[in-house]
Structure formats: C-alpha cells, structure tokens
Amino acid sequence: MAVEHSSLKGKVGLITGSTSGIGLATAHVLAEQGCHLILHGLMPEAEGRRLAAEFAEQYHIHTFFSNADLRDPESIHAFMNAGVKALGSIDILVNNAGIQYTENVAHFPIDKWNDIIAINLSSAFHTIQQAVPAMAEKRWGRIINIASVHGLVASVNKAAYCAAKHGIVGLTKVVAIECAEQGITVNAICPGWVDTPLINKQIEAIASNKGLSYDEAKYQLVTAKQPLPEMLDPRQIGEFVLFLCSNAARGITGASLAMDGAWTAQ
Ligand code: NAD
C-alpha cells in the first residue's frame, strides 16, 4: 500500500535554512504535496521574496520568507510570529539550518563555538517552544530535527558541531516524550555525507593538503568513514522528512534515525 501523504495539502511547514542544500530540497518535496511554506535562510530579502514567489507559482501554495539570523532569539520569535500571521500556525517544523567549523579543541575559536551552538542547537529550542502550543491545540504536529551522524558519534576537530548535534538528539527525545499524548511526533534525522555547500571547505582542505582534484578529495572525504562510497542527495533527506510526516510514521517518535550509509554500523 502506498504511503498516504495527501493529508499534507494545506498544512503549514516551516523549514529553517531552506534557501540551500537539505532545507531547500525538503521545501520542494513538501511543496509538491501542497504544503504551504515558511521559507527561511540567510539570503538578501529581495532574493528570498523571489524564491518564495517562485515556490508559490510553481506549486500553487502560500509562502512566506524570512532571513532572520538564528543566532538571535528575538529575531526567531519575530520571524515565527510574522510567518504564522501570514500563513497560519505551523503544522510541520523542520529544524534544519546549520553551520560547520573544524578545528582542534585547543584552538577552536570561541565565537565559532557560540555560533554553532546557537544556530545548530539553541535555535531549535526556540522554534519548538514557540510552535508546540498550537500543534498541541490542533492535536497534530510533526517536528523533525536535522541532526547528523555527529549526533551519534564523534569526529576530530568537530567539538562544537558534535556537541550541538548530540544536544539536538537529546532535545528530540525530551520533546517527544512531553508531546507524546498531543498528536505530535518529534524525531531527528542523522545523515552521513550529503552533497551540499556545507562541506565544501572540508573538501577544499583535503584537495589542497593532499594535492588532489576536488572530486578525488570528495571521494576521500566520503569513504574515510562512510562505507557507502557516495554522498546522499539532499532530496533523499527531504523524502525521509515527508515519510515522517505521513500517517505510516505515526508511531515513530523520539527516534534518532541514521541515514548514514552504514557509518554508525561499524
Ligand atoms: P547548507 O550550507 O547548504 O545550508 C545551510 C542553511 O542554513 C542555509 O539556508 C543558511 O542560510 C542557513 N543558515 C546558516 N547560518 C544561519 C544563521 N545564522 N541564521 C539563519 N540561517 C542560517 O547546509 P546543509 O548541508 O543543507 O545543512 C543543513 C543541515 O543538515 C545542517 O543542520 C547540517 O548540520 C545538517 N547536515 C548536513 C550534512 C552534510 O553532509 N551536508 C550531514 C549531516 C547533517
């Protein structure tokens, strides 16, 4: 039997960081189902409005755009209030925005630590806190946190990223338990390597340190830890988000779901 998604038509989804990579791909997947979208990401206002207008035209949905900086809780509250005023309360919340910075712990810049914790972890606390009451009132909600394989295991030079991603796995569990009787499911997706701009710097560093081409460095990066010797397509994460929104996934909550090419199976 096919998984039923048609109930997403007319629901309102908010995806942080949906101007690029996994968030943008997820926005397309949800829009295809007729889900209205609050799009968000660091992009000039005019460009973001254009993106929102393109989504509205292509998918016949209502859209809203914000480029609120997630490091600032007040901006998060203001952007969510504006989004809800424009489209109605949020049914599907995808906490996706994130950044990366790699350095060993002794030299890790404090400002990068603070930014990664604020964007990759604390912003999800703020969006969840604001979205949950209306979901509970409607007795339906889906919260999906895009964590990482680094929410389950560690790698060198990623102190802040691993701390934030392990944190979001913990937050996912707590909110899932708290919301279990309110029709809200809360899950974390833990991807391995996904082909997005987030990892460009890591590939470029390997290429320059080892004198490799970009593609050779990319292959080395992937296969160093991930048995599946290829990067995931961002759309595959979007399709997983869609599944978690379906009725078939009603019983999945509080889970940290690896999508990591057997990285954590080792
Ligand atoms: P990306 O760089 O393509 O997109 C990141 C998004 O976050 C962009 O829309 C950007 O504007 C937004 N963003 C960054 N800083 C922000 C800020 N201060 N305020 C508001 N928005 C901000 O990255 P991606 O690979 O699509 O990453 C999406 C999520 O997936 C992240 O949480 C990342 O940690 C996670 N992830 C990525 C991979 C991977 O290999 N690419 C693997 C596992 C998990």
Boltz pocket constraint, residues with backbone or C-beta under 6 A from the ligand:
constraints:
  - pocket:
      binder: B
      contacts: [[A, 16], [A, 17], [A, 18], [A, 19], [A, 20], [A, 21], [A, 22], [A, 23], [A, 40], [A, 41], [A, 42], [A, 43], [A, 67], [A, 68], [A, 69], [A, 70], [A, 71], [A, 95], [A, 96], [A, 97], [A, 98], [A, 99], [A, 119], [A, 120], [A, 146], [A, 147], [A, 148], [A, 149], [A, 190], [A, 191], [A, 192], [A, 193], [A, 194], [A, 195], [A, 196], [A, 197], [A, 198], [A, 199]]
      max_distance: 6.0
